[in-house]
Amino acid sequence: AALYALTAGVQMSLQNGNVVTVADAAGGFYYMQTPHATSIAEYLRREYRGGSLLCATGSGQSHRIIQPSGIPTRHLVTGLNFEKKNMDVSHVAAHFDWVVVGTAPSPDGEEIARYWLEHAELLLGTYDEVLRNEYYIVYRRR
């Protein structure tokens, strides 16, 4: 009981007396891209059968997609660890089975996302667009 009281006291002091509610958590879930990222994750959970995934969304958004999808993170490459010299469709096609492009990427994914939004026709030579929503476009290699 003493440990519980100590833990609760520390949590309350860290929150300045404010209690986090279900409404607070729901507000975070429904913020901007999050519900759209979740729909992409649900699609990938159903359809993904292996291979690597390039997420041109920014690292935070890519993790909102990859974690609920159940895809092991070892199969994920984000804009942070994707070199500019590799933004050639032949390189992407040789290394990635899936590409997710964000239409409103986080700052660390802006360059790669903008490139693929402006050059989507190059992706369509090798990939099929399989899903699109307000914030994301998903391509699967044929």
Residue frames as a rotation matrix with the C-alpha (Angstrom) as fourth column:
ALA 1
0.565 0.825 0.000 0.00
0.825 -0.565 0.000 0.00
0.000 0.000 -1.000 0.00
ALA 2
0.404 -0.501 -0.765 2.88
0.168 -0.782 0.600 2.35
-0.899 -0.371 -0.232 0.77
LEU 3
-0.666 -0.671 0.326 4.43
0.404 0.043 0.914 1.68
-0.627 0.740 0.243 -2.63
TYR 4
-0.110 0.734 0.670 1.11
0.976 -0.047 0.212 2.43
0.187 0.677 -0.711 -4.33
ALA 5
0.773 0.409 -0.485 0.73
0.543 -0.822 0.172 5.71
-0.328 -0.396 -0.858 -2.42
LEU 6
-0.037 -0.878 -0.478 4.30
0.117 -0.479 0.870 6.71
-0.993 -0.024 0.120 -3.29
THR 7
-0.697 -0.197 0.689 3.80
0.657 0.208 0.725 5.89
-0.286 0.958 -0.015 -6.99
ALA 8
0.270 0.885 0.380 0.51
0.940 -0.328 0.096 7.77
0.209 0.331 -0.920 -7.15
GLY 9
0.662 -0.064 -0.747 2.04
0.372 -0.837 0.401 10.73
-0.650 -0.544 -0.530 -5.33
VAL 10
-0.455 -0.883 -0.113 4.98
0.226 -0.238 0.945 10.92
-0.861 0.405 0.307 -7.76
GLN 11
-0.525 0.306 0.794 2.68
0.849 0.127 0.513 10.69
0.056 0.943 -0.327 -10.79
MET 12
0.592 0.804 -0.062 0.41
0.806 -0.587 0.081 13.42
0.029 -0.098 -0.995 -9.46
SER 13
0.388 -0.502 -0.773 3.35
0.200 -0.773 0.603 15.69
-0.900 -0.388 -0.199 -8.70
LEU 14
-0.682 -0.661 0.312 4.75
0.416 0.000 0.909 15.20
-0.601 0.750 0.275 -12.20
GLN 15
-0.356 0.651 0.670 1.36
0.854 -0.064 0.516 16.16
0.379 0.756 -0.533 -13.66
ASN 16
-0.950 -0.056 0.308 1.02
-0.062 -0.930 -0.361 19.22
0.307 -0.362 0.880 -11.40
GLY 17
-0.689 0.706 0.164 -2.16
-0.201 0.031 -0.979 17.78
-0.696 -0.708 0.120 -9.94
ASN 18
-0.062 0.678 -0.733 -3.80
-0.988 -0.144 -0.049 17.22
-0.139 0.721 0.679 -13.34
VAL 19
-0.152 0.105 0.983 -5.27
-0.127 0.984 -0.125 13.83
-0.980 -0.144 -0.136 -14.07
VAL 20
-0.828 -0.142 -0.543 -4.93
-0.554 0.051 0.831 12.39
-0.091 0.989 -0.121 -17.55
THR 21
-0.032 0.925 0.380 -8.32
-0.496 0.315 -0.809 11.23
-0.868 -0.214 0.448 -18.76
VAL 22
-0.127 0.122 0.984 -9.63
0.673 0.740 -0.005 8.98
-0.729 0.662 -0.176 -21.49
ALA 23
0.877 0.479 0.032 -10.66
0.368 -0.628 -0.686 12.18
-0.309 0.613 -0.727 -23.30
ASP 24
0.426 -0.815 -0.394 -7.02
-0.654 -0.578 0.488 13.34
-0.625 0.049 -0.779 -23.25
ALA 25
-0.446 -0.603 0.661 -5.87
-0.026 0.747 0.664 10.03
-0.895 0.279 -0.348 -24.71
ALA 26
0.243 0.626 0.741 -8.60
0.800 0.302 -0.518 10.07
-0.548 0.718 -0.428 -27.36
GLY 27
0.870 0.050 -0.490 -7.64
-0.131 -0.936 -0.327 13.64
-0.475 0.349 -0.808 -28.28
GLY 28
-0.116 -0.985 -0.130 -4.11
-0.629 -0.028 0.777 12.45
-0.769 0.172 -0.616 -29.00
PHE 29
-0.404 0.002 0.915 -5.39
0.433 0.881 0.189 9.56
-0.806 0.473 -0.356 -31.07
TYR 30
0.471 0.719 0.511 -7.60
0.806 -0.116 -0.580 11.76
-0.358 0.685 -0.635 -33.21
TYR 31
0.375 -0.409 -0.832 -4.91
-0.143 -0.912 0.384 14.40
-0.916 -0.025 -0.401 -33.76
MET 32
0.076 -0.359 -0.930 -4.12
-0.893 -0.439 0.097 15.11
-0.443 0.824 -0.354 -37.42
GLN 33
-0.173 -0.246 -0.954 -2.54
-0.858 0.514 0.023 12.09
0.484 0.822 -0.300 -39.16
THR 34
-0.715 -0.311 0.626 -2.87
-0.642 0.647 -0.411 9.57
-0.277 -0.696 -0.662 -36.34
PRO 35
0.153 0.790 0.593 -6.23
-0.325 0.607 -0.725 7.97
-0.933 -0.082 0.350 -37.29
HIS 36
0.777 0.074 -0.625 -5.14
-0.629 0.065 -0.774 7.90
-0.016 0.995 0.097 -40.93
ALA 37
-0.321 -0.937 -0.136 -1.84
-0.888 0.348 -0.301 6.25
0.329 0.024 -0.944 -39.97
THR 38
-0.472 0.226 0.852 -3.83
-0.519 0.710 -0.476 3.68
-0.713 -0.667 -0.218 -38.03
SER 39
0.669 0.743 0.009 -5.94
-0.407 0.376 -0.832 2.83
-0.622 0.553 0.555 -41.10
ILE 40
0.380 -0.640 -0.668 -2.71
-0.800 0.136 -0.585 2.32
0.465 0.756 -0.460 -43.10
ALA 41
-0.611 -0.626 0.484 -1.37
-0.791 0.512 -0.335 0.09
-0.038 -0.588 -0.808 -40.31
GLU 42
0.028 0.716 0.698 -4.57
-0.443 0.635 -0.633 -1.98
-0.896 -0.292 0.335 -40.33
TYR 43
0.824 0.224 -0.520 -4.30
-0.562 0.208 -0.801 -2.43
-0.071 0.952 0.298 -44.09
LEU 44
-0.041 -0.937 -0.346 -0.64
-0.831 0.225 -0.509 -3.48
0.555 0.266 -0.788 -43.81
ARG 45
-0.464 -0.078 0.883 -1.48
-0.730 0.598 -0.331 -5.87
-0.502 -0.798 -0.334 -40.99
ARG 46
0.515 0.756 0.404 -3.94
-0.310 0.604 -0.734 -7.64
-0.799 0.252 0.545 -43.33
GLU 47
0.979 0.053 -0.199 -1.94
-0.204 0.130 -0.970 -7.50
-0.026 0.990 0.138 -46.58
TYR 48
0.232 -0.973 -0.018 1.77
-0.968 -0.229 -0.102 -7.53
0.095 0.041 -0.995 -45.69
ARG 49
0.998 0.065 0.025 3.38
-0.066 0.998 0.025 -10.88
-0.023 -0.027 0.999 -46.44
GLY 50
0.371 -0.929 0.002 7.02
0.718 0.288 0.634 -9.96
-0.589 -0.234 0.773 -46.05
GLY 51
0.175 -0.444 0.879 9.57
0.837 -0.402 -0.370 -7.70
0.518 0.801 0.301 -47.64
SER 52
-0.620 -0.521 -0.587 10.90
0.747 -0.621 -0.237 -4.28
-0.242 -0.585 0.774 -46.81
LEU 53
0.494 0.861 0.120 9.00
0.867 -0.499 0.013 -1.04
0.071 0.098 -0.993 -46.41
LEU 54
-0.743 -0.620 0.254 10.12
0.609 -0.783 -0.129 2.50
0.278 0.059 0.959 -47.25
CYS 55
0.345 0.834 -0.429 8.18
0.929 -0.369 0.029 5.06
-0.135 -0.409 -0.903 -45.21
ALA 56
-0.680 -0.481 0.553 8.55
0.591 -0.806 0.027 8.53
0.433 0.345 0.833 -46.70
THR 57
0.379 0.923 0.062 6.50
0.558 -0.281 0.781 10.11
0.738 -0.261 -0.622 -43.94
GLY 58
-0.008 -0.427 0.904 8.90
-0.727 -0.619 -0.299 11.24
0.687 -0.659 -0.306 -41.25
SER 59
-0.767 -0.470 -0.436 10.03
-0.133 0.782 -0.609 9.05
0.627 -0.409 -0.663 -38.39
GLY 60
-0.790 0.508 0.343 7.18
-0.428 -0.057 -0.902 9.75
-0.438 -0.860 0.262 -35.94
GLN 61
0.185 0.906 -0.381 4.50
-0.944 0.055 -0.326 9.00
-0.274 0.420 0.865 -38.52
SER 62
-0.119 -0.269 -0.956 6.34
-0.629 0.765 -0.137 5.91
0.768 0.585 -0.260 -39.74
HIS 63
-0.966 -0.245 -0.079 6.31
-0.089 0.605 -0.791 4.52
0.241 -0.757 -0.607 -36.21
ARG 64
-0.394 0.903 0.171 2.58
-0.668 -0.154 -0.728 5.28
-0.631 -0.401 0.664 -35.89
ILE 65
0.375 0.473 -0.797 2.18
-0.902 0.386 -0.196 3.05
0.215 0.792 0.571 -38.95
ILE 66
-0.236 -0.593 -0.770 4.71
-0.486 0.758 -0.435 0.30
0.842 0.271 -0.467 -38.30
GLN 67
-0.883 -0.185 0.432 4.01
-0.470 0.323 -0.821 -0.44
0.012 -0.928 -0.373 -34.62
PRO 68
-0.105 0.893 0.437 0.29
-0.645 0.274 -0.714 -1.25
-0.757 -0.357 0.547 -34.89
SER 69
0.366 0.226 -0.903 0.84
-0.901 0.329 -0.283 -3.03
0.233 0.917 0.325 -38.22
GLY 70
0.786 -0.123 0.605 2.92
-0.239 0.843 0.481 -5.71
-0.570 -0.523 0.634 -36.52
ILE 71
0.828 -0.561 -0.006 5.65
0.157 0.241 -0.958 -5.47
0.539 0.792 0.287 -39.18
PRO 72
0.488 -0.718 -0.497 9.08
0.810 0.161 0.563 -5.97
-0.324 -0.677 0.661 -37.59
THR 73
0.833 -0.144 -0.534 10.98
-0.158 -0.987 0.019 -2.68
-0.530 0.069 -0.845 -37.54
ARG 74
-0.206 -0.954 0.220 14.00
0.048 0.214 0.976 -4.39
-0.977 0.212 0.002 -39.13
HIS 75
-0.224 0.211 0.952 11.99
0.936 0.318 0.150 -4.26
-0.271 0.924 -0.269 -42.39
LEU 76
0.791 0.606 -0.087 11.44
0.585 -0.789 -0.188 -0.50
-0.182 0.097 -0.978 -42.11
VAL 77
-0.528 -0.839 0.133 13.48
0.849 -0.514 0.125 2.30
-0.036 0.179 0.983 -43.67
THR 78
0.571 0.688 -0.448 12.46
0.668 -0.706 -0.234 5.90
-0.477 -0.165 -0.863 -42.99
GLY 79
0.841 -0.200 0.503 13.54
0.236 -0.700 -0.674 9.17
0.487 0.685 -0.542 -44.55
LEU 80
0.793 -0.554 0.252 16.03
-0.545 -0.461 0.700 9.60
-0.272 -0.693 -0.668 -41.71
ASN 81
-0.020 -0.845 0.534 18.16
-0.270 0.519 0.811 6.66
-0.963 -0.128 -0.239 -42.80
PHE 82
0.514 0.199 0.835 17.54
0.735 0.401 -0.548 6.88
-0.443 0.894 0.060 -46.54
GLU 83
-0.384 -0.797 -0.466 20.27
0.377 -0.596 0.709 8.66
-0.843 0.096 0.530 -48.45
LYS 84
0.289 0.511 -0.809 19.38
-0.430 -0.686 -0.587 11.23
-0.855 0.517 0.021 -51.09
LYS 85
-0.529 -0.581 -0.619 21.54
-0.811 0.131 0.570 9.45
-0.250 0.803 -0.540 -53.68
ASN 86
-0.937 0.181 0.300 19.19
0.194 0.981 0.012 6.45
-0.292 0.069 -0.954 -53.37
MET 87
-0.112 0.952 -0.283 16.09
-0.144 -0.298 -0.944 8.36
-0.983 -0.065 0.170 -54.49
ASP 88
-0.633 -0.075 -0.771 16.22
-0.774 0.076 0.628 6.61
0.011 0.994 -0.106 -57.82
VAL 89
0.387 0.916 0.107 13.27
-0.916 0.395 -0.070 4.39
-0.106 -0.071 0.992 -58.68
SER 90
0.372 -0.292 -0.881 15.54
-0.317 0.852 -0.417 1.50
0.872 0.434 0.225 -59.73
HIS 91
-0.761 -0.646 0.060 17.20
-0.235 0.189 -0.954 1.53
0.605 -0.740 -0.295 -56.30
VAL 92
-0.427 0.690 0.584 13.85
-0.869 -0.135 -0.477 1.76
-0.251 -0.711 0.657 -54.52
ALA 93
0.547 0.692 -0.471 12.35
-0.808 0.584 -0.081 -1.04
0.219 0.425 0.878 -56.65
ALA 94
0.003 -0.645 -0.764 15.38
-0.230 0.743 -0.628 -3.25
0.973 0.178 -0.146 -56.02
HIS 95
-0.849 -0.521 -0.088 15.18
0.002 0.164 -0.987 -2.85
0.529 -0.837 -0.138 -52.25
PHE 96
-0.795 0.578 0.186 11.59
-0.409 -0.284 -0.867 -2.18
-0.448 -0.765 0.462 -51.23
ASP 97
-0.781 0.601 0.170 8.41
0.613 0.685 0.395 -4.20
0.121 0.413 -0.903 -51.64
TRP 98
0.377 0.911 -0.164 6.26
0.921 -0.351 0.166 -1.45
0.094 -0.214 -0.972 -50.14
VAL 99
-0.809 -0.515 0.282 6.43
0.473 -0.857 -0.206 2.34
0.348 -0.033 0.937 -50.22
VAL 100
0.324 0.857 -0.401 4.32
0.945 -0.316 0.089 4.63
-0.051 -0.407 -0.912 -48.04
VAL 101
-0.655 -0.487 0.577 4.42
0.562 -0.825 -0.058 8.32
0.505 0.286 0.814 -48.96
GLY 102
-0.183 0.557 -0.810 3.09
0.837 -0.343 -0.426 10.97
-0.515 -0.756 -0.404 -46.63
THR 103
0.128 0.300 0.945 1.23
0.801 -0.594 0.080 13.91
0.585 0.747 -0.316 -48.14
ALA 104
0.684 -0.002 0.730 1.86
-0.360 -0.871 0.335 15.98
0.635 -0.492 -0.596 -44.98
PRO 105
0.344 -0.601 -0.721 5.13
0.562 0.747 -0.355 14.51
0.752 -0.283 0.595 -43.68
SER 106
0.821 -0.260 -0.508 6.97
0.407 -0.356 0.841 15.37
-0.400 -0.897 -0.187 -40.50
PRO 107
0.744 -0.528 -0.411 9.99
-0.600 -0.798 -0.062 17.67
-0.295 0.292 -0.910 -41.02
ASP 108
-0.208 -0.912 0.354 12.50
-0.572 0.407 0.712 14.80
-0.793 -0.054 -0.606 -41.11
GLY 109
-0.276 0.147 0.950 10.59
0.566 0.823 0.037 13.18
-0.777 0.548 -0.311 -43.99
GLU 110
0.466 0.573 -0.674 9.76
-0.119 -0.714 -0.690 16.25
-0.877 0.402 -0.265 -46.07
GLU 111
-0.225 -0.635 -0.739 12.52
-0.825 -0.280 0.491 15.92
-0.519 0.720 -0.461 -48.66
ILE 112
-0.963 -0.170 0.209 11.94
-0.060 0.892 0.449 12.26
-0.263 0.420 -0.869 -49.51
ALA 113
-0.200 0.964 0.176 8.14
0.608 0.263 -0.749 12.57
-0.768 -0.043 -0.639 -49.39
ARG 114
0.336 0.290 -0.896 8.14
-0.377 -0.831 -0.410 15.66
-0.863 0.475 -0.170 -51.61
TYR 115
-0.626 -0.644 -0.440 10.39
-0.679 0.172 0.714 13.88
-0.384 0.746 -0.545 -54.11
TRP 116
-0.917 0.254 0.306 8.08
0.326 0.921 0.211 10.85
-0.228 0.294 -0.928 -54.38
LEU 117
0.089 0.962 -0.260 4.94
0.423 -0.273 -0.864 12.98
-0.902 -0.033 -0.431 -54.50
GLU 118
0.237 -0.068 -0.969 6.43
-0.650 -0.753 -0.107 14.92
-0.722 0.655 -0.223 -57.40
HIS 119
-0.516 -0.519 -0.682 7.67
-0.852 0.396 0.343 11.73
0.092 0.757 -0.646 -59.13
ALA 120
-0.057 0.586 0.808 4.79
-0.567 0.647 -0.509 9.34
-0.822 -0.488 0.295 -58.41
GLU 121
0.762 0.364 -0.535 4.67
-0.642 0.318 -0.698 8.32
-0.084 0.875 0.476 -62.07
LEU 122
-0.204 -0.899 -0.386 8.11
-0.810 0.377 -0.449 6.73
0.550 0.221 -0.806 -61.63
LEU 123
-0.671 0.026 0.741 6.80
-0.576 0.611 -0.543 4.57
-0.467 -0.791 -0.395 -58.80
LEU 124
0.325 0.935 0.144 3.77
-0.580 0.318 -0.750 3.57
-0.747 0.160 0.646 -60.88
GLY 125
0.204 -0.348 -0.915 6.10
-0.899 0.303 -0.316 1.95
0.387 0.887 -0.251 -63.41
THR 126
-0.641 -0.561 -0.524 6.99
-0.269 0.804 -0.531 -0.72
0.718 -0.199 -0.666 -60.83
TYR 127
-0.950 0.294 -0.109 4.41
0.182 0.234 -0.955 -0.39
-0.255 -0.927 -0.276 -58.07
ASP 128
-0.241 0.945 0.222 0.64
0.553 -0.054 0.831 -0.42
0.798 0.323 -0.509 -57.83
GLU 129
-0.745 0.176 0.643 -1.07
-0.558 -0.694 -0.456 2.20
0.366 -0.698 0.615 -55.72
VAL 130
-0.596 0.475 -0.647 -3.06
0.423 0.871 0.249 0.02
0.682 -0.125 -0.720 -53.35
LEU 131
0.257 0.689 -0.678 -4.40
0.966 -0.152 0.212 2.49
0.043 -0.709 -0.704 -50.80
ARG 132
-0.674 -0.386 0.630 -4.78
0.365 -0.915 -0.170 6.24
0.642 0.116 0.758 -50.42
ASN 133
0.322 0.765 -0.558 -6.24
0.946 -0.244 0.212 8.44
0.026 -0.596 -0.803 -47.75
GLU 134
0.973 0.176 0.149 -5.97
0.180 -0.983 -0.017 12.10
0.143 0.043 -0.989 -46.82
TYR 135
0.672 -0.733 0.104 -2.40
-0.641 -0.506 0.577 11.79
-0.370 -0.455 -0.810 -45.49
TYR 136
-0.262 -0.815 0.517 -0.84
-0.425 0.579 0.696 8.67
-0.866 -0.037 -0.498 -47.05
ILE 137
0.568 0.296 -0.768 -0.39
-0.815 0.335 -0.474 6.78
0.117 0.895 0.431 -50.30
VAL 138
0.109 -0.485 0.868 0.62
-0.418 0.769 0.483 3.11
-0.902 -0.415 -0.119 -50.19
TYR 139
0.352 -0.120 -0.928 2.36
-0.908 0.196 -0.370 1.40
0.226 0.973 -0.040 -53.10
ARG 140
0.443 -0.231 0.866 3.06
-0.245 0.898 0.365 -2.34
-0.862 -0.374 0.341 -53.46
ARG 141
-0.489 -0.692 -0.532 5.65
-0.757 0.034 0.652 -3.70
-0.433 0.721 -0.541 -55.87
ARG 142
0.505 0.701 -0.503 4.12
-0.863 0.430 -0.267 -5.82
0.029 0.569 0.822 -58.62
